[in-house]
Structures are given as C-alpha cells and as structure tokens.
Amino acid sequence: MSGGSTDPREPLLGRNPAGEFEIGKDGAGLLVVGFDGSAPSRNALAYAAGLARRDGAALLVVFVESLNSATLWFFAGAPVVPDAAADLTEDLRDELKGAGVPWRFVSVRGDTARELEMLAERYMADAIVVGRSRSPWHALGGSVAVGLAKHARRTVLIVP
C-alpha cells in the first residue's frame, strides 16, 4: 500500500477545492451539436438530446453553411444562398419535440469543424456531438468528425 492519509477531511491530490469545477467534470451543462438534416446528424442530435436530458444540460444546435457549397448567383454578381437553415428549424422542432431539453439553433457560414469548435469555445460547451460521415469522399479529404477529433480542445462524441 502506498503512503497517504485516510483522513477524509484532507484534500486528495488533484482534486479541486470545494466549489471549484472544471468544464466537463461534473456532468455536461451545454452540448454543441452539428446538424445538417442528414441521417448521421439526426442520430447525433438524438444522442445529444438523451445525454442532455440525463445531465440536465442544454443543446446548442449548429448548422454550418459550407463556404464551398453551391450558391445561386444573382444577375448582378452577388451570391444568393438558399436558406437551408430556415428549412432545418422546422425539422429541429419536430426532432426535439418532447425531448425535455432547452435548445437553441444557430446558423453560421465557414469551415464546419472550425465553426463548431469556435462556438463551443465561445459558449464554454462541455462537448461537441457530430454524426459519422458516410461519404466515401471523406476518406480522401477528411471528415468533420475526424478533423474535430484531431484538433478540438474539448470532448468530441462521434455518433454512428
């Protein structure tokens, strides 16, 4: 047996003093969920909603419009982006109806992995939840899930 005190009043090495908590150590408070309406993102949303319900957490559901997505060009040369985010809002209401968790929907443009991480940082989220890519093309260029798993500064849950 290694030396050490058995007095419960003495703090354990590595434990924070009373009242101080680390993000992610005491159950989730906020989960960022990548959602684009695809089957994998719906799986991620369902998993995150269940986790949030059990932990008493909230969801920040994020749709990222890719910078290289198809845009419609107006005759004057200004891009017109179809409002996919508005279409997803109704889907989200249906998906999260009865889930019993508070949620908020945010739509941004940019690199998906980078935007999810930046929003998670800004809102001090405990984890990012995304669906696994089913595209064979992502084996070449890399998927959002793999990019997040390699570079994120917080827990990343990849849901099949």
Order of alpha helices (4+ residues) and beta strands (2+ residues): beta-alpha-beta-beta-beta-alpha-beta-alpha-beta-alpha-alpha-beta
